[in-house]
Amino acid sequence: MKIEDYKLDGVLSQDHAYQIGMRRLMKYLQQRVTFQTTTELDALCYNVGDRIVLTDDIPGNNTISCLVEEMTTAGGVTTFTVTEPLDWSFENPRALIRYQDGSASGLMVATRAGDYQLSVPHLSEFDDLLKINLSSATIEPIRLVFCGSTRHVYDALVAEIAPQADGTCQVTANEYLESFYAYDDATYPGDVS
């Protein structure tokens, strides 16, 4: 058994101290994966501690990453036109949008609307000009990730962003699991012997 002792300056409640300690314990017990990648200046949109979604678009891995060129909405369905042909042989196609503010949608069921088009149920985020602004040429277009339902994305928390001399950024991110935060509303159970 490993015992860790640390000081929490400014924490006056036993419940709050317990919640912080349990979050650390859950990460210690369950966090096994660290991701490292190099990207263009994209990483500078984020801060340490931000939750990000990682994917790959290596050919043959049932994932396609592309830019959104056009978006139309009618009858509660939004259709995206993208820069890459979509492979509809993927099992139960899904889509994920990386918005222009750096946040991401959840996985959405994708329906074929053409070789370069797909339709998804309309989300309120699609109407937010801070998340999607196709009229601005100064902002990078929205990125769409198209994948099969058996392929998943990786949730992570940014641990470090290190700009490199060649204009790229080295990013280190730790695995994110909902279970890390299972005790965030817990009450201190008292001393247990």
ROVEX-407408 format. One record per residue: residue number from 1; residue in three letters; y negated, z negated, x negated of N, C-alpha, C, O in turn. Coordinates in pm, whole numbers, always signed. Each point is the difference from the previous one (the first is absolute). Example, Ala and Ser with C-alpha at 12.3 -4.5 7.8 and 13.67 -1.06 7.14 Angstrom:
residues 2
R,seq,type,nY,nZ,nX,caY,caZ,caX,cY,cZ,cX,oY,oZ,oX
R,1,ALA,+569,-780,-1319,-119,+0,+89,-120,+0,-90,+2,-66,-104;
R,2,SER,-107,+138,+139,-119,-6,-82,-109,-73,+77,-111,-17,-51;
end
This chain:
residues 193
R,seq,type,nY,nZ,nX,caY,caZ,caX,cY,cZ,cX,oY,oZ,oX
R,1,MET,+117,+0,-83,-117,+0,+83,-124,+0,-88,-9,-75,-97;
R,2,LYS,-86,+160,+131,-125,+8,-73,-108,-69,+82,-15,+26,+119;
R,3,ILE,-59,-113,-182,-111,-68,+67,-129,+49,-63,-16,-1,-122;
R,4,GLU,-76,+45,+208,-129,+47,-47,-107,-97,+48,-1,-39,+117;
R,5,ASP,-87,+2,-204,-107,-93,+33,-132,+69,-31,-23,+42,-113;
R,6,TYR,-64,-29,+213,-131,+59,-25,-103,-64,+91,+32,-59,+103;
R,7,LYS,-156,+72,-143,-111,-65,+68,-70,+101,+91,-26,+113,-41;
R,8,LEU,-5,-155,+163,-71,+85,+96,-138,-60,+24,-18,-80,+92;
R,9,ASP,-79,+117,-173,-136,-50,+16,-56,+45,+134,+11,+117,+37;
R,10,GLY,-70,-210,+36,-65,+33,+127,+91,-1,+120,-47,+17,+113;
R,11,VAL,+178,-36,-132,+93,-6,+112,+15,-147,+39,+54,-79,-77;
R,12,LEU,-101,+45,+196,-2,-140,+43,+107,-33,+102,+26,-118,+25;
R,13,SER,+36,+218,+33,+99,-21,+105,+141,+13,-56,+30,+93,-75;
R,14,GLN,+58,-187,+113,+140,+9,-42,+64,+126,+57,+82,+64,-66;
R,15,ASP,-118,-28,+190,+55,+121,+62,-36,+124,-82,+85,+85,-25;
R,16,HIS,-213,-76,-15,-44,+117,-77,+69,+5,-137,+42,+107,-44;
R,17,ALA,-30,-220,-21,+70,-6,-129,+146,+43,+16,+53,+73,-84;
R,18,TYR,+11,-120,+190,+139,+38,+29,+12,+150,+22,+91,+64,-53;
R,19,GLN,-183,-6,+130,+2,+144,+28,-14,+81,-129,+72,+98,-20;
R,20,ILE,-165,-138,-67,-20,+70,-127,+124,-13,-87,+44,+98,-60;
R,21,GLY,+13,-217,+53,+121,-21,-80,+117,+81,+51,+76,+56,-79;
R,22,MET,-60,-50,+211,+111,+78,+57,-18,+149,-24,+97,+72,-21;
R,23,ARG,-221,-24,+25,-25,+141,-30,+41,+30,-144,+64,+102,-27;
R,24,ARG,-100,-190,-65,+40,+18,-140,+152,-4,-15,+58,+81,-73;
R,25,LEU,+7,-174,+144,+146,-12,-7,+67,+126,+55,+95,+51,-61;
R,26,MET,-142,-1,+174,+60,+121,+59,-13,+119,-94,+93,+80,-13;
R,27,LYS,-208,-67,-53,-17,+109,-97,+94,-20,-119,+59,+96,-49;
R,28,TYR,-47,-220,+3,+89,-29,-112,+145,+34,+34,+72,+57,-82;
R,29,LEU,-29,-90,+204,+139,+23,+42,+30,+145,+35,+111,+47,-23;
R,30,GLN,-209,+26,+78,+29,+130,+59,-64,+119,-71,+49,+112,+15;
R,31,GLN,-155,-131,-91,-70,+114,-59,+74,+47,-125,+4,-70,-102;
R,32,ARG,+55,+188,+111,+84,+50,-108,-51,+130,-63,+41,+34,-111;
R,33,VAL,-128,+38,+179,-38,+133,-45,-147,+3,-42,-87,-51,+71;
R,34,THR,+62,+111,-186,-136,+27,-45,-11,+150,-21,+87,+62,-62;
R,35,PHE,-193,-4,+115,-22,+144,-12,-109,+25,-103,-99,-74,-6;
R,36,GLN,+117,+179,-74,-105,+45,-91,-14,+150,+15,+99,+73,+6;
R,37,THR,-223,-29,+1,-25,+142,+15,-135,+34,-63,-83,-88,-22;
R,38,THR,+64,+214,-5,-128,+50,-47,-50,+99,+103,+75,+85,+48;
R,39,THR,-201,-96,-13,-59,+89,+99,-139,+41,-48,-52,-53,-98;
R,40,GLU,-7,+148,+169,-136,+35,-32,-88,-118,+38,+47,-114,+0;
R,41,LEU,-170,+138,+31,-91,-110,+31,+25,-63,+135,-73,-92,+39;
R,42,ASP,+176,+139,+34,+36,-57,+130,+11,-152,-4,-41,-68,+94;
R,43,ALA,+94,+15,-200,+25,-144,-10,-129,-81,+8,+3,-117,+37;
R,44,LEU,-115,+179,-72,-127,-73,+1,-51,-26,+142,-101,-68,+17;
R,45,CYS,+170,+122,+83,-33,-31,+141,+50,-138,+38,-36,-52,+106;
R,46,TYR,+119,-9,-190,+67,-125,+34,-45,-112,-91,-60,+22,-104;
R,47,ASN,+91,-144,+146,-26,-120,-79,+131,-74,-21,+97,+23,+72;
R,48,VAL,-94,-111,-170,+117,-84,-22,+23,-82,+127,-93,-59,+54;
R,49,GLY,+218,+56,-7,+35,-72,+122,+6,+87,+123,+51,-43,+103;
R,50,ASP,-102,+167,-110,+6,+91,+115,+143,+43,+25,+78,+20,-93;
R,51,ARG,-44,-6,+221,+132,+50,+38,-7,+152,+0,-90,+59,+61;
R,52,ILE,+185,+5,-129,+5,+145,-8,+137,+51,+42,+96,-77,+8;
R,53,VAL,-89,+205,+19,+126,+65,+35,+30,+101,-110,-83,+87,-28;
R,54,LEU,+199,-97,-32,+41,+92,-106,+108,+93,+52,+91,-42,+71;
R,55,THR,-102,+170,-107,+102,+99,+34,+19,+89,-122,-76,-8,-97;
R,56,ASP,+175,+92,+104,+12,+104,-102,+9,+133,+73,+40,+6,+116;
R,57,ASP,-77,+100,-185,+17,+133,+59,+73,+91,-98,-36,+117,-18;
R,58,ILE,+138,-173,-44,+84,+75,-92,+85,+97,+82,+65,-43,+95;
R,59,PRO,-65,+172,-130,+82,+95,+77,+145,-46,+10,+60,-45,-98;
R,60,GLY,-5,+56,+218,+138,-40,+24,+15,-143,+48,+111,-43,+32;
R,61,ASN,-221,-33,-26,+6,-140,+42,-39,-21,+145,-28,-112,+41;
R,62,ASN,+27,+219,+38,-33,-7,+143,-135,-62,+28,-17,-73,+98;
R,63,THR,-80,+102,-183,-137,-45,+20,-95,+111,-43,+16,+59,-106;
R,64,ILE,-115,-31,+190,-103,+99,-32,-135,-68,+15,-29,-58,+104;
R,65,SER,-54,+67,-208,-135,-54,+6,-96,+117,+3,+9,+90,-83;
R,66,CYS,-102,-90,+179,-92,+112,+15,-134,-49,+53,-14,-115,+40;
R,67,LEU,-85,+204,-42,-132,-33,+51,-15,+52,+142,+58,+103,+36;
R,68,VAL,-136,-173,+44,-27,+43,+137,-122,+91,-2,-105,-37,-51;
R,69,GLU,+121,+158,+108,-111,+96,+7,-72,-4,+134,-120,+25,+7;
R,70,GLU,+194,-57,+99,-57,+3,+134,+73,-100,+88,+117,-30,-21;
R,71,MET,-189,-21,+121,+57,-97,+92,-56,+27,+140,-121,+12,+17;
R,72,THR,+210,-2,+81,-43,+17,+139,+76,-98,+87,+115,-34,-28;
R,73,THR,-180,-12,+135,+63,-95,+91,-13,+51,+143,-106,+44,+42;
R,74,ALA,+217,-51,+31,+1,+37,+142,+113,-75,+69,+113,-4,-50;
R,75,GLY,-143,-56,+163,+103,-66,+79,+72,-113,-70,+120,-18,+21;
R,76,GLY,-190,-58,-105,+63,-114,-68,+87,+38,-118,+72,-84,-54;
R,77,VAL,-79,+212,+13,+78,+48,-115,-96,+62,-101,-88,+78,+36;
R,78,THR,+104,-114,-163,-84,+55,-106,+84,+94,-85,+110,-34,-42;
R,79,THR,-164,+153,+17,+67,+101,-82,-75,+14,-131,-122,+20,-2;
R,80,PHE,+195,-30,-108,-56,+15,-134,+45,+132,-59,+118,+36,+11;
R,81,THR,-211,+37,-74,+33,+119,-79,-11,-42,-145,-101,-57,-41;
R,82,VAL,+206,+85,-38,+7,-49,-137,+11,+114,-100,+18,+116,+39;
R,83,THR,-31,-148,-168,-4,+100,-106,+136,+46,-49,+8,+99,-73;
R,84,GLU,+98,-166,+110,+135,+34,-47,+89,+31,+119,-17,-58,+107;
R,85,PRO,+114,+150,-125,+96,+21,+109,+88,-124,+15,+41,-61,-99;
R,86,LEU,-13,+25,+223,+78,-121,+28,+147,+36,+16,+34,+102,+61;
R,87,ASP,+54,-184,-116,+144,+24,+5,+59,-74,+120,+22,-121,-5;
R,88,TRP,+3,+196,+112,+48,-60,+124,+150,-28,-2,+56,-40,+101;
R,89,SER,+9,+62,-216,+141,-36,-11,+17,-149,-32,+111,-52,+2;
R,90,PHE,-222,-18,-31,+7,-144,-24,+53,-69,+125,-34,+39,+112;
R,91,GLU,+117,-140,-131,+57,-74,+112,-108,-83,+70,-66,-83,-63;
R,92,ASN,+48,+105,+194,-99,-73,+80,-135,-10,-71,-37,-107,-47;
R,93,PRO,-37,+219,+38,-124,+3,-78,-102,-107,+41,-18,-30,+118;
R,94,ARG,-46,-24,-219,-104,-101,+17,-122,+43,-81,+10,+81,-91;
R,95,ALA,-125,-138,+126,-123,+26,-75,-75,-130,-20,+10,-93,+80;
R,96,LEU,-84,+89,-189,-85,-113,-33,-132,+58,-48,-1,+98,-75;
R,97,ILE,-109,-154,+117,-133,+48,-39,-63,-100,-96,-2,-120,+28;
R,98,ARG,-50,+170,-140,-85,-84,-85,-143,+37,+34,-46,+111,-28;
R,99,TYR,-23,-206,+88,-136,+23,+45,-96,+7,-119,+35,-35,-112;
R,100,GLN,-157,+82,+139,-98,+17,-106,-55,-133,-52,-62,-3,-107;
R,101,ASP,+82,-106,+180,-43,-130,-51,+108,-66,-85,-18,-113,-47;
R,102,GLY,+131,+183,+26,+109,-52,-84,+110,-68,+77,+107,-23,-55;
R,103,SER,-129,-11,+181,+104,-64,+80,+99,+105,+50,-22,+120,-17;
R,104,ALA,+130,-164,+77,+103,+94,+45,+48,-36,+140,-4,-116,+42;
R,105,SER,+48,+217,+29,+59,-21,+133,+143,-50,-19,+51,-3,-111;
R,106,GLY,+10,-34,+220,+144,-27,-3,+74,+133,+8,-63,+105,+16;
R,107,LEU,+195,-109,-27,+79,+123,+16,-4,+43,+146,+19,-82,+90;
R,108,MET,-44,+210,-69,-10,+55,+136,+105,+108,+19,+32,+73,-94;
R,109,VAL,+23,-62,+213,+94,+107,+33,-77,+131,+1,-101,+12,+68;
R,110,ALA,+150,+86,-144,-68,+130,-10,+75,+105,+82,+123,+6,-1;
R,111,THR,-200,+77,+71,+56,+110,+80,-52,+131,-57,-118,+12,-33;
R,112,ARG,+205,+85,+24,-38,+130,-57,-101,+71,+89,+19,+11,+121;
R,113,ALA,-126,+38,-184,-100,+79,+71,-22,+133,-72,-80,+82,+46;
R,114,GLY,+149,-59,-157,-11,+121,-80,+49,-28,-140,+35,-114,-32;
R,115,ASP,-32,+218,-53,+47,-20,-138,-92,-94,-78,+45,-75,-87;
R,116,TYR,-175,+80,+119,-99,-82,-68,-64,-102,+94,-102,-60,-33;
R,117,GLN,+162,+39,+150,-56,-92,+97,+105,-98,+51,+119,+31,+10;
R,118,LEU,-167,-152,+21,+84,-99,+64,-85,-79,+98,-122,-11,-16;
R,119,SER,+187,-42,+117,-68,-81,+101,+56,-141,-3,+119,-22,-21;
R,120,VAL,-208,-73,+43,+37,-142,+7,-75,-63,+117,-102,+54,+44;
R,121,PRO,+150,-167,+7,-77,-70,+104,-138,-39,-55,-11,-45,-114;
R,122,HIS,-92,+62,+195,-137,-31,-43,-15,-150,-25,+45,-82,+79;
R,123,LEU,-110,+47,-190,-31,-139,-33,-152,-19,+3,-74,+94,-30;
R,124,SER,+29,-212,+65,-145,-26,+5,-64,+18,-138,-119,+34,-8;
R,125,GLU,+194,-57,-100,-53,+18,-136,-45,+144,-25,-87,+24,-83;
R,126,PHE,+145,+72,+154,-36,+140,-19,-145,+27,+43,-59,+99,-43;
R,127,ASP,+2,-187,+126,-137,+17,+48,-102,-72,-88,-120,+14,+21;
R,128,ASP,+166,-91,-118,-88,-78,-87,-50,+87,-115,+79,+43,-84;
R,129,LEU,-211,-16,+80,-56,+89,-102,+9,-59,-141,-12,+74,-97;
R,130,LEU,+33,-204,+84,+20,-58,-132,+140,+29,-52,+24,-2,-121;
R,131,LYS,+69,+27,+211,+138,+29,-38,+27,+150,-9,+71,+45,-89;
R,132,ILE,-129,+32,+182,+20,+145,+3,-134,+68,+23,-61,-16,+106;
R,133,ASN,+16,+93,-206,-122,+77,+12,+25,+136,-64,-23,+19,-119;
R,134,LEU,+68,+76,+199,+34,+132,-52,-123,+87,-26,+13,+106,-60;
R,135,SER,-131,-149,+104,-120,+81,-16,-69,-21,-134,-91,+75,-34;
R,136,SER,+132,-175,-43,-65,-30,-128,+77,+63,-115,+119,-26,-19;
R,137,ALA,-190,+109,-58,+63,+63,-117,-3,-92,-122,+61,+31,-102;
R,138,THR,-131,-144,+112,-12,-91,-115,+109,-106,-2,+12,-75,-97;
R,139,ILE,+67,+67,+203,+108,-98,+9,+133,+73,-9,+19,+104,+64;
R,140,GLU,+74,-157,-143,+132,+62,-8,+62,+8,+139,-10,-95,+77;
R,141,PRO,+74,+207,-46,+62,+14,+133,+109,-105,+22,+49,-64,-94;
R,142,ILE,-14,+48,+219,+107,-92,+38,+131,+50,-61,+24,+121,-5;
R,143,ARG,+58,-213,-41,+132,+37,-52,+104,-35,+105,-4,-107,+60;
R,144,LEU,+98,+199,-38,+109,-21,+94,+131,+3,-77,+24,+90,-80;
R,145,VAL,+60,-188,+105,+134,-5,-60,+99,+31,+112,+1,-67,+103;
R,146,PHE,+80,+169,-126,+100,+45,+97,+137,-32,-59,+29,+38,-113;
R,147,CYS,+55,-107,+190,+130,-41,-53,+101,-15,+113,-36,+5,+117;
R,148,GLY,+161,-22,-154,+104,-27,+98,+9,-149,+30,-53,-82,-76;
R,149,SER,+118,+46,+184,+9,-141,+38,+87,-80,-95,-10,-123,-6;
R,150,THR,+97,+191,-70,+85,-71,-96,-74,-27,-130,+46,-79,-83;
R,151,ARG,-159,+142,+64,-83,-18,-119,-106,-103,+36,-53,+4,+111;
R,152,HIS,+21,-92,-200,-102,-98,+35,-109,-6,-107,+14,+53,-110;
R,153,VAL,-119,-117,+147,-111,-22,-91,+13,-142,-54,+74,-82,+55;
R,154,TYR,-146,+54,-160,+8,-130,-64,-133,-74,+19,-105,+49,-41;
R,155,ASP,+111,-165,+104,-119,-84,+14,-15,-83,-126,+98,-55,-52;
R,156,ALA,-221,+47,+2,-24,-74,-124,-139,-61,+2,-86,+40,+78;
R,157,LEU,+66,-138,-166,-130,-63,-20,-47,+34,-141,+74,-19,-97;
R,158,VAL,-196,+68,+86,-55,+39,-130,-12,-124,-88,-63,-99,+38;
R,159,ALA,+123,+105,-157,-7,-110,-96,-100,+30,-111,-66,-90,-52;
R,160,GLU,+56,+219,+14,-90,+38,-109,-37,+147,+12,+83,+83,+35;
R,161,ILE,-209,-53,-63,-49,+138,-9,-66,+13,-136,-98,-69,-29;
R,162,ALA,+150,+159,-54,-53,+15,-135,-45,+144,-23,+84,+88,-21;
R,163,PRO,-216,-62,+25,-48,+136,-29,+36,+41,-142,-7,-82,-93;
R,164,GLN,+46,+207,+75,+40,+52,-130,-109,+93,-54,-86,+46,+75;
R,165,ALA,+89,-19,-204,-101,+85,-64,+4,+144,+49,-102,+69,-6;
R,166,ASP,+217,-23,+55,+13,+140,+44,-43,+21,+145,+21,+108,+55;
R,167,GLY,-80,-210,+10,-47,+14,+137,+101,-39,+105,-29,+8,+119;
R,168,THR,+147,-51,-160,+100,-46,+95,-5,-152,+10,-75,-66,-73;
R,169,CYS,+153,+11,+163,+10,-146,+15,+146,-40,+0,+82,+61,+69;
R,170,GLN,-49,-163,-145,+132,-60,+1,-1,-110,+105,-86,-88,-3;
R,171,VAL,+180,+93,+97,+6,-97,+108,+131,-77,-7,+107,+60,-15;
R,172,THR,-116,-191,+25,+118,-85,+12,-9,-68,+136,-104,-56,+35;
R,173,ALA,+213,+61,+41,+2,-60,+134,+132,-74,+19,+105,+44,-48;
R,174,ASN,-112,-155,+117,+119,-80,+29,+47,+26,+142,-79,+27,+90;
R,175,GLU,+209,-36,-71,+63,+18,+131,-65,-90,+104,-34,-115,-29;
R,176,TYR,+16,+167,+151,-54,-76,+112,+107,-10,+108,+57,+101,+41;
R,177,LEU,-31,-222,+4,+91,-23,+112,-69,-95,+99,-69,-93,-42;
R,178,GLU,+87,+118,+172,-59,-87,+103,+48,-144,-16,-73,-94,+30;
R,179,SER,+196,+77,-77,+59,-135,-11,-75,-89,-99,+16,-122,+5;
R,180,PHE,-97,+180,-96,-78,-83,-92,-95,-92,+77,-37,-107,-49;
R,181,TYR,-2,+150,+167,-103,-70,+76,+56,-72,+123,-75,-35,+91;
R,182,ALA,+205,+11,-89,+67,-61,+115,-47,-144,+26,+10,-48,+113;
R,183,TYR,-61,-20,-214,-41,-140,+15,-153,-16,+10,-50,-112,-13;
R,184,ASP,-23,+220,+35,-146,-8,+1,-57,-85,+114,-114,-45,-10;
R,185,ASP,+190,+22,+115,-46,-84,+111,+81,-129,+10,-7,-71,+101;
R,186,ALA,+82,+41,-205,+91,-115,+3,-76,-132,-15,-111,-6,-52;
R,187,THR,+175,-99,+100,-51,-137,-13,+81,-70,-109,+122,+15,-7;
R,188,TYR,-191,-90,-76,+68,-74,-107,+104,-93,+60,-34,-84,+84;
R,189,PRO,+162,+96,-125,+107,-80,+61,+7,-143,-51,+80,-79,+50;
R,190,GLY,-160,+44,-147,+6,-135,-58,+89,+1,-123,+69,+98,-26;
R,191,ASP,-72,-205,-48,+82,-10,-120,+147,-8,+38,+40,-82,+83;
R,192,VAL,+40,+170,-143,+143,+3,+27,+72,-42,-127,-23,+57,-106;
R,193,SER,+109,-156,+117,+72,-48,-119,+146,+35,+10,+77,-32,-91;
end
